[in-house]
Amino acid sequence: MTSTTPKAIKRRGSFRQGTTTLFATAGIVGALILTGTAFAQTANTAPAANADAVTVVEDTSTVLTVLANDTDADSNTLTITGFTAPAHGAVTSNAGASLTYVPTANYSGADTFQYTISDGNGGTATATVSVTVTPVNDAPVAVADVNTSVIGTVSIPVLANDTDADGNTLTLVSATQGANGTTTLSGNNVLYTPNVAFLGADTFTYVVSDGQGGTATGTVTLAVLPAGTNVAPVAVDDTVSVKFDTAKTIAVLANDTDANSGDTLTVGSVTSPAHGTAVIDATGKVLYTPVTGYSGPDSFTYIVRDQAGLIDTGTVNITVKPATTGDEDDDDDRDGDHANKGDMDDCKDGGWMDLGFRNQGQCVSTAARGGDIHANADRDDDDDDDDHEAVTGASHSSGSHGKSQGKGKGRN
């Protein structure tokens, strides 16, 4: 009888161990019984990666043990071999054993990414991690007010240039006294009165709150000037939103100041915005009109002038909203200067369309197809009269109109 050494098994997989008995016969002399161990190969089973749902805190790094609920039927050791990039954060691997997730600064909300695991024997699986980033309050930022000119008692809008990342409403909490003057609170302004006969520099600090536990301290630096001194106005930047394809009148001087009590401010000039036009109207305001079809950011600058000719420059930052669909009405002002646009061909017989009329004297132009147009006489009227304006016309561009009365709320 001869024996050979078995060849090494090179194929990957799992092997089951068992005991087998071999019988060898050598003629009539006798029998040789050999007992040994045999192994049978089985196919590798891929691991199972299960979805994870985790909650993390804004602006905080969190280690995610995503392998904790993943399994492998063959009891192989699992490792993380890859992952996708989340939309609102970043992910790194900790030697394949876990992942670290860091949300984008100041972001809160939902986020997702996927990861892939391996069992080391060719089996892989992929699962999704759903992340909820819970918000935390960010403290406001108090921006210093410097070179504020003062003649006598003056009201200083100290919060005008302060900001809050969460969009919380800021309020003035307190103000210290100046070394050469006194301060009192008046709403969100500080009333500063210099000491008698004092001329020169003075400072005080104030505390601003976001109403959510966050506070910040700002510093005001003053220059107290003699009575009769003319001081240049201060232009404070403006931020406004404008509806798609709609002009808007902006009162750019509303938040501008002048240390000379009673000094009248005017808009001296405006620059041309990149995506629209800006024109000074007869009331001293600026009429901004976006380019047809444009939505997105825009801006222009303006010069504010006092009666003595001293000037300052301010910036108006504009966001032109995208077009709305359906019956949406996202107008954030109701001044009634402009009616909503619509296509009456899309309005079926007997249907209703909001034309957005707010003021007397507004009109609607229609193609010469005839028919009746009924309009709610007063959209904002809370009484129970269902008033409608009826405009009739035949196959010509003019027509007649009459007012009908009814009970119940008017249809919009």
C-alpha positions as CSV (number, residue, x, y, z in Angstrom):
1,M,0.0,0.0,0.0
2,T,1.2,3.5,-0.8
3,S,0.2,6.8,0.8
4,T,0.4,10.3,-0.6
5,T,0.1,13.7,1.0
6,P,-3.1,15.5,0.0
7,K,-2.8,18.7,-2.0
8,A,-3.7,21.9,-0.3
9,I,-7.2,23.2,-0.9
10,K,-6.9,26.6,-2.6
11,R,-10.5,27.5,-3.3
12,R,-12.1,30.0,-1.0
13,G,-15.1,29.0,1.0
14,S,-16.2,27.2,4.2
15,F,-15.3,23.7,5.1
16,R,-17.1,21.2,7.2
17,Q,-15.0,18.8,9.3
18,G,-16.0,15.1,9.8
19,T,-14.4,11.6,10.5
20,T,-14.2,8.9,7.9
21,T,-12.8,5.3,7.9
22,L,-10.8,3.8,5.1
23,F,-10.4,0.0,4.6
24,A,-7.4,-1.4,2.8
25,T,-7.0,-5.1,2.0
26,A,-3.7,-6.8,1.2
27,G,-4.6,-10.2,-0.2
28,I,-5.4,-12.8,2.4
29,V,-2.9,-11.6,4.9
30,G,-5.3,-9.2,6.6
31,A,-7.0,-5.8,6.5
32,L,-5.7,-2.4,7.4
33,I,-8.1,0.0,8.8
34,L,-7.2,3.7,8.6
35,T,-9.2,6.4,10.4
36,G,-8.7,10.1,9.5
37,T,-10.3,13.5,9.2
38,A,-11.9,14.7,5.9
39,F,-13.1,18.2,5.0
40,A,-15.9,19.1,2.6
41,Q,-16.1,22.5,1.0
42,T,-19.3,24.6,1.0
43,A,-20.0,27.9,-1.0
44,N,-19.4,31.3,0.7
45,T,-22.5,33.2,1.8
46,A,-22.5,37.0,1.2
47,P,-23.0,39.1,4.3
48,A,-26.2,41.0,5.0
49,A,-25.9,44.8,5.4
50,N,-28.9,46.3,7.2
51,A,-30.0,49.9,7.0
52,D,-29.2,52.3,9.8
53,A,-31.1,55.3,11.1
54,V,-29.1,57.6,13.4
55,T,-29.6,61.0,15.0
56,V,-26.7,63.4,15.4
57,V,-26.3,66.9,16.7
58,E,-25.6,70.0,14.5
59,D,-21.9,71.0,14.3
60,T,-20.9,67.8,16.1
61,S,-18.7,64.8,14.9
62,T,-20.3,61.4,15.6
63,V,-18.9,57.9,15.3
64,L,-21.4,55.5,13.7
65,T,-21.1,51.8,14.4
66,V,-22.9,50.7,11.3
67,L,-21.6,47.1,11.5
68,A,-23.5,46.5,14.7
69,N,-26.7,45.2,13.0
70,D,-24.9,43.6,10.0
71,T,-24.6,39.8,9.9
72,D,-22.7,37.0,8.2
73,A,-24.0,33.4,8.0
74,D,-20.4,32.0,7.8
75,S,-19.3,34.1,10.9
76,N,-16.7,35.9,8.8
77,T,-15.2,39.1,10.1
78,L,-16.9,42.1,8.4
79,T,-15.2,45.3,7.4
80,I,-16.3,48.5,5.8
81,T,-14.7,48.9,2.4
82,G,-16.4,52.0,1.0
83,F,-19.0,54.6,1.3
84,T,-20.7,57.4,-0.7
85,A,-20.6,61.1,0.1
86,P,-23.6,62.6,1.9
87,A,-25.2,65.7,0.6
88,H,-24.9,67.7,3.8
89,G,-21.8,66.4,5.5
90,A,-18.6,64.3,5.3
91,V,-17.9,60.7,6.2
92,T,-14.5,59.1,7.1
93,S,-13.7,55.4,7.9
94,N,-12.1,54.3,11.1
95,A,-9.9,51.5,9.8
96,G,-13.0,49.8,8.4
97,A,-14.5,49.2,11.8
98,S,-16.8,52.2,12.0
99,L,-17.6,55.5,10.3
100,T,-17.4,59.1,11.5
101,Y,-20.1,61.5,10.2
102,V,-19.7,65.3,10.4
103,P,-22.6,67.5,9.2
104,T,-22.0,70.7,7.2
105,A,-21.5,73.7,9.5
106,N,-24.8,75.1,10.8
107,Y,-26.8,72.4,8.9
108,S,-29.8,70.7,10.4
109,G,-32.2,68.3,8.8
110,A,-32.1,65.0,6.9
111,D,-29.1,63.4,5.2
112,T,-28.2,60.0,3.7
113,F,-25.3,58.0,2.4
114,Q,-24.5,54.4,1.6
115,Y,-21.7,52.1,2.8
116,T,-20.3,48.7,1.5
117,I,-19.1,45.8,3.7
118,S,-17.0,42.8,2.9
119,D,-16.6,39.4,4.6
120,G,-13.0,38.9,3.3
121,N,-14.0,35.9,1.2
122,G,-15.4,37.8,-1.8
123,G,-18.8,38.5,-0.4
124,T,-20.0,42.1,-0.2
125,A,-23.2,44.0,0.6
126,T,-24.4,47.6,0.7
127,A,-26.8,49.5,3.0
128,T,-28.1,53.0,3.5
129,V,-27.6,55.2,6.6
130,S,-30.4,57.8,7.2
131,V,-29.1,60.7,9.3
132,T,-31.2,63.2,11.2
133,V,-29.2,66.3,12.2
134,T,-30.9,68.0,15.1
135,P,-30.5,71.8,15.3
136,V,-28.7,73.7,18.0
137,N,-29.0,77.4,18.5
138,D,-26.1,79.5,17.2
139,A,-25.3,82.6,19.1
140,P,-25.8,85.9,17.2
141,V,-22.9,88.0,15.9
142,A,-22.7,91.6,17.2
143,V,-20.7,93.7,14.7
144,A,-18.9,96.7,16.2
145,D,-20.3,100.2,15.3
146,V,-17.3,102.5,14.8
147,N,-16.9,106.2,14.1
148,T,-20.5,107.0,14.9
149,S,-20.8,110.8,14.9
150,V,-22.9,112.4,17.6
151,I,-24.3,115.9,18.0
152,G,-26.3,116.1,21.2
153,T,-28.6,113.2,22.0
154,V,-28.8,110.6,19.2
155,S,-30.6,107.3,18.7
156,I,-28.2,104.6,17.5
157,P,-29.6,101.5,15.7
158,V,-26.9,99.2,17.1
159,L,-28.6,96.0,15.8
160,A,-28.6,97.2,12.2
161,N,-25.4,95.4,11.2
162,D,-25.7,92.4,13.6
163,T,-26.6,88.9,12.3
164,D,-27.9,85.5,13.3
165,A,-27.1,82.3,11.5
166,D,-30.5,80.7,12.4
167,G,-32.5,83.7,11.3
168,N,-33.8,84.4,14.8
169,T,-35.2,87.9,15.6
170,L,-32.6,89.9,17.5
171,T,-33.4,92.1,20.5
172,L,-31.4,94.6,22.5
173,V,-31.0,93.5,26.1
174,S,-28.7,96.1,27.7
175,A,-26.1,98.8,27.2
176,T,-23.3,100.0,29.4
177,Q,-22.8,103.7,30.2
178,G,-20.2,105.7,28.3
179,A,-17.3,107.3,30.1
180,N,-18.4,110.7,28.8
181,G,-22.1,110.2,28.3
182,T,-25.2,108.3,29.3
183,T,-27.2,105.6,27.5
184,T,-30.8,104.4,27.7
185,L,-32.7,101.8,25.7
186,S,-35.4,102.7,23.3
187,G,-36.7,99.6,21.7
188,N,-33.7,98.1,19.8
189,N,-32.0,101.5,19.7
190,V,-29.6,103.1,22.2
191,L,-30.2,106.7,23.1
192,Y,-26.8,108.3,23.8
193,T,-26.5,111.7,25.4
194,P,-23.0,113.2,25.8
195,N,-22.0,115.0,29.0
196,V,-22.4,118.7,29.1
197,A,-19.5,120.5,27.2
198,F,-17.9,117.1,26.3
199,L,-16.4,116.8,22.8
200,G,-14.3,113.8,21.6
201,A,-14.4,110.0,21.6
202,D,-16.5,107.8,23.8
203,T,-17.5,104.1,23.8
204,F,-20.1,101.8,25.3
205,T,-21.0,98.2,24.9
206,Y,-24.4,96.5,24.4
207,V,-25.8,92.9,24.6
208,V,-27.9,91.4,21.8
209,S,-30.1,88.3,22.3
210,D,-31.6,85.9,19.7
211,G,-34.4,84.9,22.1
212,Q,-33.1,81.3,22.1
213,G,-30.5,81.6,24.8
214,G,-27.8,83.0,22.5
215,T,-26.2,86.4,23.2
216,A,-23.4,88.5,22.0
217,T,-21.7,91.8,23.0
218,G,-21.0,94.6,20.6
219,T,-19.0,97.8,21.0
220,V,-20.0,101.3,19.8
221,T,-17.3,103.9,19.3
222,L,-18.6,107.5,19.2
223,A,-17.2,110.8,18.0
224,V,-19.0,113.7,19.9
225,L,-19.0,116.8,17.7
226,P,-19.8,120.4,18.4
227,A,-23.3,121.7,17.8
228,G,-23.8,123.0,14.3
229,T,-21.3,120.5,12.7
230,N,-22.7,118.9,9.6
231,V,-22.2,115.1,9.6
232,A,-22.4,112.8,6.6
233,P,-25.4,110.4,6.6
234,V,-24.9,106.7,7.2
235,A,-26.3,104.3,4.6
236,V,-27.3,100.9,6.0
237,D,-27.4,98.0,3.5
238,D,-30.8,96.5,2.5
239,T,-31.9,92.9,1.8
240,V,-35.1,92.3,-0.2
241,S,-36.9,89.6,-2.1
242,V,-38.7,90.2,-5.3
243,K,-41.3,88.0,-7.1
244,F,-40.5,86.5,-10.5
245,D,-41.1,88.9,-13.4
246,T,-42.4,91.5,-11.0
247,A,-41.1,95.0,-10.2
248,K,-40.8,96.2,-6.6
249,T,-40.5,99.6,-5.0
250,I,-37.7,99.7,-2.3
251,A,-37.5,102.3,0.4
252,V,-33.7,102.3,0.6
253,L,-33.6,105.3,2.9
254,A,-35.8,103.7,5.6
255,N,-32.9,102.4,7.7
256,D,-30.4,105.1,6.9
257,T,-29.5,107.7,9.5
258,D,-28.0,111.2,10.0
259,A,-26.6,112.6,13.2
260,N,-28.0,116.0,12.3
261,S,-31.5,116.1,13.6
262,G,-34.0,117.2,11.0
263,D,-31.6,116.7,8.1
264,T,-33.5,115.5,5.1
265,L,-32.0,112.6,3.2
266,T,-32.4,111.9,-0.5
267,V,-31.2,109.2,-3.0
268,G,-28.6,110.8,-5.2
269,S,-28.0,108.0,-7.7
270,V,-28.2,104.3,-8.2
271,T,-26.0,101.9,-10.1
272,S,-27.3,99.4,-12.7
273,P,-27.9,95.9,-11.3
274,A,-26.6,93.0,-13.4
275,H,-30.0,91.3,-13.8
276,G,-32.5,94.1,-13.9
277,T,-33.0,97.9,-13.8
278,A,-33.1,100.3,-10.8
279,V,-34.8,103.7,-11.2
280,I,-35.4,106.5,-8.6
281,D,-39.1,107.3,-8.6
282,A,-40.8,110.6,-7.7
283,T,-41.1,109.6,-4.1
284,G,-37.4,109.1,-3.6
285,K,-37.7,105.3,-3.5
286,V,-36.1,103.0,-6.0
287,L,-38.1,100.9,-8.4
288,Y,-36.3,97.6,-9.2
289,T,-37.4,95.5,-12.2
290,P,-35.8,92.1,-12.8
291,V,-34.9,90.9,-16.3
292,T,-37.8,88.9,-17.8
293,G,-37.4,85.2,-16.9
294,Y,-34.6,85.7,-14.4
295,S,-34.5,84.3,-10.9
296,G,-31.6,84.4,-8.5
297,P,-29.4,87.0,-6.7
298,D,-28.9,90.6,-7.8
299,S,-27.7,93.8,-6.3
300,F,-27.1,97.5,-6.8
301,T,-25.6,100.4,-4.9
302,Y,-27.1,103.8,-4.1
303,I,-25.8,107.1,-2.8
304,V,-27.6,108.8,0.1
305,R,-27.2,112.6,0.3
306,D,-28.0,115.1,3.1
307,Q,-29.0,118.7,2.6
308,A,-25.4,119.9,2.8
309,G,-24.3,117.6,0.1
310,L,-22.5,115.0,2.2
311,I,-23.0,111.5,1.0
312,D,-22.6,107.8,1.8
313,T,-23.0,104.6,-0.2
314,G,-25.3,101.7,0.5
315,T,-25.9,98.3,-1.1
316,V,-29.2,96.6,-1.9
317,N,-29.0,92.8,-2.0
318,I,-31.9,91.2,-3.9
319,T,-33.2,87.7,-4.3
320,V,-35.5,87.3,-7.3
321,K,-37.8,84.3,-6.5
322,P,-38.4,81.6,-9.1
323,A,-41.6,81.3,-11.0
324,T,-44.5,79.8,-9.0
325,T,-47.0,77.2,-10.4
326,G,-50.7,76.6,-9.9
327,D,-52.5,78.7,-7.4
328,E,-49.4,79.6,-5.3
329,D,-49.2,83.1,-4.2
330,D,-45.9,83.7,-2.5
331,D,-46.0,87.5,-2.6
332,D,-44.4,88.8,0.6
333,D,-45.9,92.3,0.2
334,R,-49.4,93.3,-0.6
335,D,-48.9,96.9,-1.9
336,G,-51.1,96.2,-4.9
337,D,-48.8,97.9,-7.3
338,H,-48.8,95.0,-9.7
339,A,-51.4,92.4,-10.7
340,N,-50.6,88.7,-11.0
341,K,-50.0,87.4,-14.5
342,G,-51.9,84.4,-15.9
343,D,-53.1,82.8,-19.2
344,M,-56.9,82.9,-19.5
345,D,-56.6,80.1,-22.2
346,D,-55.9,77.8,-19.3
347,C,-59.0,78.9,-17.4
348,K,-62.0,76.6,-18.4
349,D,-65.5,77.9,-18.9
350,G,-66.9,78.8,-15.5
351,G,-63.5,78.6,-13.9
352,W,-61.8,81.2,-11.7
353,M,-58.4,82.9,-11.9
354,D,-56.8,85.2,-9.3
355,L,-55.8,88.3,-11.2
356,G,-54.3,89.9,-8.0
357,F,-56.1,93.2,-8.2
358,R,-55.6,95.4,-5.1
359,N,-56.2,99.0,-6.2
360,Q,-58.9,100.9,-8.1
361,G,-58.0,101.7,-11.6
362,Q,-56.2,98.4,-12.4
363,C,-57.3,96.7,-15.6
364,V,-57.1,93.5,-17.5
365,S,-56.4,93.0,-21.2
366,T,-57.9,90.1,-23.0
367,A,-57.9,88.7,-26.6
368,A,-61.0,89.6,-28.6
369,R,-62.9,86.4,-28.1
370,G,-65.9,87.6,-26.1
371,G,-67.4,86.3,-22.9
372,D,-67.8,87.3,-19.3
373,I,-65.1,88.0,-16.7
374,H,-66.2,88.0,-13.1
375,A,-63.8,89.5,-10.5
376,N,-64.0,89.6,-6.7
377,A,-64.4,93.3,-6.0
378,D,-62.4,93.2,-2.8
379,R,-60.3,90.1,-2.1
380,D,-59.4,91.3,1.4
381,D,-63.0,92.2,2.3
382,D,-64.1,90.2,5.3
383,D,-67.8,90.9,5.0
384,D,-70.3,88.5,3.6
385,D,-71.0,90.3,0.3
386,D,-70.0,88.3,-2.7
387,D,-69.3,91.3,-5.0
388,H,-68.1,90.6,-8.5
389,E,-67.2,92.9,-11.4
390,A,-68.6,91.6,-14.6
391,V,-66.7,92.6,-17.8
392,T,-68.4,91.7,-21.1
393,G,-67.3,92.0,-24.6
394,A,-68.1,90.7,-28.1
395,S,-65.7,90.2,-30.9
396,H,-63.8,93.5,-30.2
397,S,-61.3,94.7,-27.8
398,S,-63.6,96.8,-25.6
399,G,-66.6,95.8,-23.6
400,S,-68.9,96.8,-20.7
401,H,-68.8,95.9,-17.1
402,G,-71.2,95.9,-14.2
403,K,-71.1,95.0,-10.6
404,S,-73.2,92.1,-9.2
405,Q,-74.1,91.6,-5.5
406,G,-74.5,88.3,-3.7
407,K,-74.2,86.7,-0.3
408,G,-71.4,84.5,1.0
409,K,-67.6,84.7,0.7
410,G,-66.3,85.8,-2.7
411,R,-64.3,83.2,-4.6
412,N,-60.6,83.8,-5.2
